[in-house]
Amino acid sequence: MKNHILLIFAVFISTFAFAQNQERLSVHYFDIPQSMEEEFMKFNKLLNQEIENAGFGKNFYKI
């Protein structure tokens, strides 16, 4: 009986540990000199468009 409970518990935990359909979000904050802000935003817009054109879509990856 103890082995069955341990097996069920291990399967239950591994289901969450290896789930691939959960959203992952990574946010990084940093300061940009105000003189470079416009250039930085243009570059990010271009980069996001390239990622979208590569087939990853708007809602998958964003810089």
N, C-alpha and C positions, 0 to 999 in steps of 0.2 A: 504494500500500500504506500509506503514511504517513497519507493522508487517511482510510482505512478504520479504522485504529487510533485516530486522533483522534476520529472519529465514534462509535465503540463506547465509548471512554472518556467522551466527553461525555454519551452516553445513560446510561451506568452511573452517573455522578456525579449527573445530574439526577434519576434515579430516587430516590435517597436524599434529595436536597435538597427535593423536592416531595412526599414521601410524607405522606399524611394519616392513616394508620392507626397512627402511632406515638404512644404515650402521652406526654403532656407533663405535667410536674409542676412546680408552682411553690410553694415553701414560704417563708413569711415568719414570722419570729420577732419578738416584741416583748413587752415587759413590761406587764402589766396590774396595777394596784393590787389588792391582795387584797380590798379592800372592794368592788371592782367585778366581781370574778371571777364570782360567781353570776349577776349580771345579764347579763354578757357571754356566758356559756354558754347562758343561756335565749334570748338574741337570736340566737345562731348556730344553735341548734336550730330556732328558728322560721324563720330564713332558709333553712336547708337543706331544711326541709319544703316551703317555698314553691317552691324550685328543683325539687324532686322532683315536686311537684304540677303544675308547668308542663310536665312531660314530659321532663325531662332525666335522670331516673332517679337512683338512689342512687349509682351508681358513676361517673357522668360528671363532675359538679361538686360540690364540697363546700367550704363556707366554714369 
